[in-house]
Amino acid sequence: MPIALTPPPVPETKILGNVTAQPTKRKIICFSDFDGTIFMQDTGHVLFDTHGCGSTRREMLDTQIKTGERSFRDVSEEMWGSLNVPFEDGFEVMEKTLEIDPDFQRFHKFCIDNDIPFNVISAGLKPILRRVLDTFLGEEASSHIDIVANDAHISPDGSEWKPIWRHDTELGHDKALSITEARKEAQLQCDDGTIPLIVFIGDGVSDLPAAREADVLFARRGLRLEEYCVEHKIPYIPFNTFADIQREIERIKEEDEKKTGGKGVPARFNPRANLWRRVSSQAAVPRYVVMSPTKEEKMFLWPEAFTELKTPSVEVTEAAMSAV
């Protein structure tokens, strides 16, 4: 399913319950992780622990990812391959176990009312995520959410669960690349001369590649993404529930309207994200990325160029840098 990045026509302002719908002048595009962010548990972990390798082996495999002994893709294929359960039977345990963020449904309605496209971006499997959203939100509400995730082949008898990876990388799904692709589809420079505001919502370090692409980053309070942001001085907004995110987006919209009138670049503007908007050549490695402090950060930001540290053969043009 393609990502819906062009909002529908702006409706008239109307009152919905206690919330006034204020159609945004600047396009805002939200991307959110799924496991641990929209839902408090990990859908894969629920399945693996109940119908697959079990929690002990899963934790051992998770450690292999963290230490770099094995890639995320390699370990994930083993985890999914350990399942031997029909899809419907597996879903039953997820339906009983999963807990949705208590304020997500209200936030999702806020996005619909304000013409804010909301996209799930996940390293999980799309058929599972869609079924979970259809069940917890209802199919009509779920249909407003586009899912950017890996596909899957699941045999009818449940004897084979095989991810169909979005990207041919060690991650399987490069979230940063997906957001970059989404920016291109949005054509970034809107018809009225404005540039959209990109919001990312996550909870773990695996979200860092996508988080680096955002103008505004929300990190679930007390989890690893927030810890990483604090350690590396990465700007972020902590949240406990999606109600916090809704309040902040409303405030950011008001701030942007006062400072920019909804024109030009957003008031909350990530220069690093701006460079991704402007630079399309994979050979043009930004000078400040080369000088950034950690190899991990370089590989997240530009994986093709930094499988090992390289000296850029082409510098970013002055025009691109002046746009930052």
MARKE-495283 format. One record per residue: x, y, z of N, C-alpha, C, O in turn; residue in three letters. Coordinates in steps of 0.1 Angstrom, whole numbers, plus 5000, padded with zeros to 4 digits. Layout:
<nodes>
XYZXYZXYZXYZALA/...
</nodes>
This chain:
<nodes>
500949885000500050005000500950125000501750135009MET/500750224991501650344991501350435002500250435008PRO/502350515006502250605017501350715013501550785003ILE/500350745021499450865018500050985024499951015036ALA/500651065015501451185020500751315016501151415021LEU/499851315007499151435003497851445010496951365008THR/497651535020496451545028495251575019495351635008PRO/494051525023492851565016492551705016493151775024PRO/491551765009491151905009490851945023490351875031PRO/491252065026491152125040489652145043488952225036VAL/489052085053487652105056487452235064488452295069PRO/486152275065485852385074486152355088485952235092GLU/486452455096486652435110485352395117484252455114THR/485452295125484152245132484552195146485652165149LYS/483452185154483652135167483351985168482251945164ILE/484351915173484151765175484351735190485451735195LEU/483251715197483351685211483851815218483351925216GLY/484951795226485551905233486751955225487452045230ASN/487051905213488251945206487852025193487051975185VAL/488452145192488152225180489152185169490352185171THR/488652135158489452095146489952225140489152305134ALA/491252245139491952355133492752305122493952275124GLN/492252305109492952245098494352325097494352445096PRO/495352245096496752305096497052375083496652315073THR/497652495083498052555071499352485065499452465053LYS/500252455074501452385070501252235070500652185080ARG/501652165060501452015060502351955071503551985072LYS/501751875080502551805090502351655087501251605084ILE/503451585087503451445084503951365096505151395100ILE/503251275101503651195113504051055109503350995101CYS/505151015114505650875113505850825127506350895136PHE/505350705130505450645143505950495143505450425134SER/506750465152507050325154505750255159504850325163ASP/505750125160504550055164504749985177504150015187PHE/505749885178505949805190506649895200507749945198ASP/505949905212506549985223506250125222506550205231GLY/505550165211505150315209503650325209503050385218THR/503050275198501550275198501050165207500050185215ILE/501650045207501349935216502449915226503649935222PHE/502149885238503149885249504049755248505149755252MET/503549655241504249525240504749515225504349595216GLN/505749425223506249395210505449275204505449175210ASP/504849295192503949195186504749065183504348955186THR/506049085178506848965176507148895188507148765188GLY/507548965199507948895211506748815217506948705222HIS/505548875216504348795221504248665214504048555220VAL/504448665200504348545193505548445195505348325197LEU/506748495196507948415198507948345211508248225213PHE/507548425222507548365235506448255237506648165245ASP/505348265229504248175231504248065221503947945225THR/504548085209504447985198505747965191505747895180HIS/506848015196508148005188509247965197509247865205GLY/510348035196511647995202511648005217512447955224CYS/510648085223510548105237511348225242512248275235GLY/511048275254511648395259513148385261513848475258SER/513648265266515048255269515848265256516848335256THR/515448195246516248195233516048335227517048385221ARG/514948395228514748525222515648625228516248705221ARG/515748625242516648715248518048695245518848795243GLU/518448575242519848535238520048595224521148655221MET/519048585215519148635202519248795202519948855194LEU/518448855211518448995212519849045216520349145211ASP/520448975225521849005229522848995218523749085217THR/522648905209523548885197523349005188524349045182GLN/522149065187522049185179522749305186523449375179ILE/522549315199523149435206524649425206525249535205LYS/525249305207526749295207527249305193528549315191THR/526449295182526949295169527349165164527949155153GLY/527149055171527548925167526748885155527348815146GLU/525448925154524648885143523849015139523549095147ARG/523449015126522649135122521149115126520749005129SER/520449225127519049225130518249135120517449065125PHE/518549145108517849065098518048915100517148835099ARG/519348875102519648735104518948685117518348575116ASP/518948755128518348715140516848705138516148615143VAL/516248805131514848815129514348695121513248635124SER/515148655111514648545103514648415112513748325109GLU/515548405121515548285130514348295139513648185141GLU/514048405144512848425153511548395146510748305151MET/511348455135510148435127510048285122508948225122TRP/511248235119511248095114510947995125510647875122GLY/511048035138510747945149509247915151508847825158SER/508448005145507047995147506447875140506747845128LEU/505447815146504747705140503247715145502847635154ASN/502547805140501247835144500447905133500947995127VAL/499247865131498447935121498248085125498248115136PRO/498048165115497948315118496848345127497048415137PHE/495648285125494548315134494848275148494448345158GLU/495448165150495748115164496748205170496648235182ASP/497748245162498748345168498148475171498548535181GLY/497248515163496648645166495748645179495748755186PHE/495248535182494448525195495248565207494748635215GLU/496448515207497348555219497748705219497848765229VAL/497948755207498248895206497048985210497249085218MET/495848945206494649025210494449025225493949125231GLU/494848915232494648905246495748975254495549025265LYS/496948995248498149035255498449185252498849255261THR/498249235240498649365236497749475243496549455245LEU/498449585247497749705253498149825244499249845242GLU/497049895240497350015232497550135241496950135252ILE/498350225236498550355244497150405247496350425238ASP/496850445259495450485263494950605256493750625255PRO/495850685250495450815243495650805228495450905221ASP/496050685223496350685209495150705200495150785190PHE/493950645203492850665195492350805194491950855183GLN/492450875205492051025205493051105196492651195189ARG/494351065197495351135189495151105175495251195166PHE/494850985171494550945157493351025152493451065140HIS/492351045160491151125155491651265153491151335144LYS/492451315162493051455161493751465147493651565140PHE/494551365143495251365131494251375119494451445109CYS/493251285119492251285109491551425108491351475097ILE/491151475119490351605119491251715114490651815109ASP/492551705116493451815112494251785099495251855096ASN/493851685092494451655079495951625080496751675072ASP/496351555091497651525093497851375090497451285097ILE/498551345079498751205075499551135087500551185091PRO/499151015090499850935101500250805095499450725090PHE/501550775096502150655090502850575101503650625108ASN/502550445101503350355109504550315101504450275090VAL/505750325108506950275101507650185111508050215122ILE/507750055106508149945116509049845109509049825097SER/509849775118510649665114509849535114510449425112ALA/508549545118507749425119507149385106507549425095GLY/506149295107505449245095504149305093503249315102LEU/503949365081502749435078501449365080500449425085LYS/501249235076500049165078499649165093498449175097PRO/500549145102500349145116499849285121498849295128ILE/500649385117500349525122498949565117498249635125LEU/498649535104497349575099496249505107495249575110ARG/496349385110495349305117495149365131494049375136ARG/496249395137496149455151495449585150494549615159VAL/495749675141495149805140493649785137492849855143LEU/493349695127491949675124491149635136489949675138ASP/491749555145491049495156490849595167489749615173THR/491949675170491849765182491249905178490649965187PHE/491349945165490750075161489450055154488650155153LEU/489249945147488149925138488749955124489650035122GLY/488149885114488749885101488650025094489550065087GLU/487550095097487450235091488550325096489250395088GLU/488750335109489750415115491150365111492050445108ALA/491350235111492650175107493050215092494150225089SER/492050225084492250255070492950385067493550415057SER/492850475077493550605076495050605079495750705077HIS/495450485084496850475087497650395076497250275074ILE/498650445071499450375061500550305069501150365078ASP/500950185065501950105072503150085063503050035051ILE/504250125067505550105060506350005068506950035078VAL/506249875063506949765071507249655061507049665049ALA/507849555066508149435058506849355055505949345064ASN/506849295044505749205041506049065046507149045053ASP/505248965044505548835049504848725041503748745035ALA/505448605041504748485036504448405048505348355056HIS/503248375051502748285062501948175056500848195050ILE/502448055057501747935052500347915059500247945071SER/499347865052498047845058498147765071497347785080PRO/498947665071499047575083499947635094500047575105ASP/500547755091501447815101502847755103503547785112GLY/503147665094504447595095505647685090506747655093SER/505347785083506347875077505948025079504948065073GLU/506748095086506648245087507948305082509048285088TRP/507848365070509048425064508848565060508048605053LYS/509748655066509648795063510048825048510948755043PRO/509348915042509748965029510349105031509549195032ILE/511649115031512249245035512049355025512049335013TRP/511849475031511649595022512949635015512949675004ARG/514049615022515349655017516449545019516349465028HIS/517349545009518349445009519549495018520649515013ASP/519249505031520349555040520249465053519449375054THR/521249485062521249405074520149435083519749365092GLU/519449555081518349595089517049525084516049515091LEU/517049495071515849445064514849555060514349555049GLY/514649645070513849765067514649885072514749905084HIS/515149965063515950085067514850195068514450255058ASP/514550225081513550325083513950465078513050545073LYS/515250495079515650625074515450635059514950745054ALA/515650535052515450535037513950545034513650615025LEU/513150475042511650485040511150635041510350675034SER/511750705052511250845053511850925042511151015037ILE/513050905038513650975026512750955014512451045007THR/512350835012511450805000510150875002509550924992GLU/509650885014508350955017508451105014507551165009ALA/509651155017509851295015509751325000509251424995ARG/510451234992510351254977508951244972508551324963LYS/508251154977506851134972505951254976505151294968GLU/506251314987505551434991505951554983505251664984ALA/507051544976507551654968507951774976508251884971GLN/507951754989508551844999508151994997507552055006LEU/508552044986508152184984506752194979506452164968GLN/505852224988504352224985504052324975504752424972CYS/502852314969502352404959502352544963502552634955ASP/502052564976501952704981503252754986503252864993ASP/504352684984505652734988506152695002507152745006GLY/505352625009505752585022506452445022506352375012THR/507152415033507852295034507252215046507052275056ILE/506852085044506152015055507051995067508251985066PRO/506351985078507051945091506951795093505851745093LEU/508151735095508151595097508351555112509251605118ILE/507351475117507351435131507651285131507051205124VAL/508551245141508751105143508551075158508951145166PHE/507850955160507550915174508150775176507850685168ILE/508950755186509550625188509850595203509650675212GLY/510550475205510850435218512250375220512850375231ASP/512850325209514050245210515150305201514950385192GLY/516450255204517550305196517450255181517950325172VAL/516650145179516450105165515650215157515650215145SER/515050305164514250415158515250535154514750625147ASP/516450525158517350645156517550685141517450805138LEU/517650585132517850625118516650715113516850815107PRO/515450665116514250745112514150875120513750975115ALA/514550865133514450985142515351095136514951215137ALA/516451065131517351165125516851235113517351345110ARG/515751175107515151235095514151345099513551405090GLU/513751355112512651435116512951575120514051605124ALA/512051665118512151795123511851805138512451875146ASP/510851715142510451705156510451555160509851475153VAL/511151525171511351385176510651375189510951445199LEU/509751275190509151235203509751105208509651005200PHE/510251095220510750975225509950935238509751015247ALA/509550805238508750765250509650775262510750725262ARG/509050835273509850865285510350735292509650645293ARG/511650735296512250635304512750515296513250415302GLY/512650515282513150405274514450445267514950555268LEU/514950345259516250355254516450475244517550535244ARG/515450505236515650615227515850745235516750835231LEU/515150775245515350895253516650885260517350995260GLU/517150775265518450765271519550805261520450875264GLU/519350755248520350775238520350925234521450985232TYR/519150985233519051125230519751215241520451305238CYS/519651175254520251245265521751235264522551325265VAL/522251105262523651075261524351155250525451195251GLU/523651165238524251225226523751365223523951415212HIS/523051425233522551565231521751585219521951675211LYS/520851485216519951495204518651555209518051515218ILE/518251665203516951735207515751635205515651565195PRO/514951635216513751545215512751605225513051685234TYR/511451555224510451585233509951455240509551365233ILE/510051435253509651315260508151305260507451415261PRO/507551185260506151175262505851045270506550945270PHE/504751055277504250935285503050865277503050745276ASN/502150945271501150895263500950985251501551095250THR/500150945241499951025229499151155232499151245224PHE/498551165244497951295248499051405249498851515245ALA/500251365254501351455255501751505241502051625238ASP/501751405231502151445217501151535211501551625204ILE/499851505213498851595207499051735213498951835205GLN/499251755226499351885231500551955225500552075222ARG/501651885224502851945218502751985203503152095199GLU/502051905196501851935182500952055180501152135171ILE/499952065189499052185188499852305192499652415185GLU/500752295201501652415205502552445194502852565191ARG/503152345188504152365177503452435165503952515158ILE/502152385162501452445151501152595154501352685145LYS/500852635166500552775170501852855169501952965164GLU/502952795174504252855173504652885159505152995155GLU/504452785150504852795136504052905129504552985121ASP/502752905132501853005126502253155130502253245122GLU/502653165143503053305148504353345141504553465138LYS/505353245140506653285136506853285120507553375115LYS/506053205113506253195099505053225091505053245079THR/503853225098502653245090502353125081501553125072GLY/502953005085502752885077503552885064503252805055GLY/504452985062505152995049506652965051507252975062LYS/507252915040508652885040508952765049508152665049GLY/510152765055510552655064509852655077509452765082VAL/509652545084508952545097509852615107511052615106PRO/509152665118509852725129510752615136511852645140ALA/510252495137510952385142511552315130510952235124ARG/512852335127513452295115514752225118515652285124PHE/514852095113516052025116516952035104516651985093ASN/518152115106519052135094519552005088519751995076PRO/519751905096520151775091519051715082519351665071ARG/517851725086516751675078516651765065516251705055ALA/516851895066516851975055517851935044517551935032ASN/519051895049520051845039519551725032519751705020LEU/518851635039518351515033517251555023517051485013TRP/516551665025515551715016516251755003515751724992ARG/517351825004517951884993518951804985519051814973ARG/519651704992520651634985520051494981519651414990VAL/520051464969519551344964520651244960520351124959SER/521851294957522951204953523551124965523851184975SER/523550994963524150914974525650934975526250894984GLN/526250994964527751014964528051144972529251164976ALA/527051234974527351364980527251344995526151365001ALA/528351315002528251295016528551425023529651485021VAL/527651475032527851605038529051615047529351515053PRO/529751725046531051735054530751715068531551655075ARG/529651775074529451765088529151625092529351585104TYR/528651535083528351405087529751325088529851245097VAL/530651355079531951295080532651325093533351245099VAL/532351455098532951495111532151465123532551495134MET/531051405122530151375133530851275142531751195137SER/530551265155531451205165531551055165532551005169PRO/530450985161530550835162530350765149529650815140THR/531050645148530850565136529450515135528850505124LYS/528850485147527450435147526550545140525650505132GLU/526750665144525850775139526050785123525050805116GLU/527350775119527550785104526950675097526350705086LYS/526950555102526350445095524850455095524250405085MET/524250505106522850525106522450625095521450605088PHE/523150735094522850845086523050825071522350865063LEU/524150745068524450725054525050595052526250575050TRP/524250485053524750345054525550305042526450225043PRO/525150355030525950315018527350365018528250305013GLU/527550485024528850545024529750505036530950505035ALA/529050465047529850445059529750305064529650285076PHE/529750205055530050075060531450075066531749995075THR/532250165061533550205067533650355064533050405054GLU/534450425072534550565070535250605057536250545054LEU/534550685049535150725036535250875035534550945041LYS/536250915027536351055024535451095013535551025002THR/534551185014533651215003534351254990535251344991PRO/533951204979534451234966533751364961534351434952SER/532551384966531851504961531351584973530651524982VAL/531551714974531051784985529651844982529351854970GLU/528951864992527651924991527752064984528652144988VAL/526952094975527052224968526752344978526052324988THR/527252454975527052574983525552604983525052654994GLU/524852584973523352604972522652514982521752564989ALA/523052394983522452304992522752345007521852335015ALA/523952385009524352415023523652545027523252565038MET/523452645017522852765021521352745024520752835030SER/520752635019519352605022519152545035518052545040ALA/520252505042520152445056519852555065519652535077VAL/
</nodes>
